[in-house]
């Protein structure tokens, strides 16, 4: 069978959303993904696209029966939860918002368990935004803090920052700094590597902000960070000298002790640096389209995650309406999960509660749930839009036609099946 070629295909294997790939595929699977990194190749080559499957209580069922059962579970629940959405299209995320609104449900995404702290910091103190294209063309300093993109976002350095050749900057014009608790694969490539003690990011970032602003700091207090005054002063000077700098923050900063206060310290440092140059602070989002979920929820409800519709208008309160907290308090009596990977991020107590209540899982594989429906993987055999790490929307070019429905289709059918 001849292999069809799809040029400029988009990979949503990570938030880089590379759109320069060339795929070779027949009607059933992809055989080659040119330009993809190892993570991208496995994302394309190992995704199932076979016929639609659905189960109810572990037994095979038709798609229609599974959708009807899912609709009834959600309709009969007093306090349903819609959760996940990190690996689906913006179109499906829009359907999920409409479904949650129809059910008076709570809607939360993986943002609450990943870079949601960055959203909170922005709400507290503001943020400076920009695009990866701007960084590629103009940045002369890139700092990765608590992140290991060589493993998690393998083409990030090559396409958007340190190693990329932009209009005004290339590798020789850029300084590459890594701050991390261990010498990661990324740290090994850096011009400057600062090994920080675990859980002292807030203190180090605050000291840097003081140095940038010319404020006095007590040197002895720096000892707990594992960094010397000279190391921090050197970094502060580099930050101030940069004409266009960026700090990419990873989960090592955003999900360790301090959480949104760490994120707030990072954004405050970035805002202070805009007095001397242009400076961005940007989270390294995971996985594929979680930035799209933020954008879609922002657009539809005004809030990025943790939204409750029980009063027929959107209410937002992280800690109250976020999935882990709701499940741990046993405030949820049915759950719809879009993308089974989302469940792996939940704490044990929340996962235990999911085992006790009726669950509907929409995923690429059959899941252990009351109702499980397999859908076409976005970018492989379902089209749509995903958002890059800098929230630029990019269209997918799926190379395969699948008999499976898309997430968007299944979510819409569930909404249509809910009784008036
Ligand atoms: S860097 Fe990310 S988006 Fe790009 S090919 Fe690799 S996995 Fe796919």
Boltz pocket constraint, residues with backbone or C-beta under 6 A from the ligand:
constraints:
  - pocket:
      binder: B
      contacts: [[A, 11], [A, 12], [A, 13], [A, 14], [A, 15], [A, 16], [A, 17], [A, 18], [A, 35], [A, 36], [A, 37], [A, 38], [A, 39], [A, 40], [A, 41], [A, 43], [A, 152], [A, 153], [A, 154], [A, 155], [A, 156]]
      max_distance: 6.0
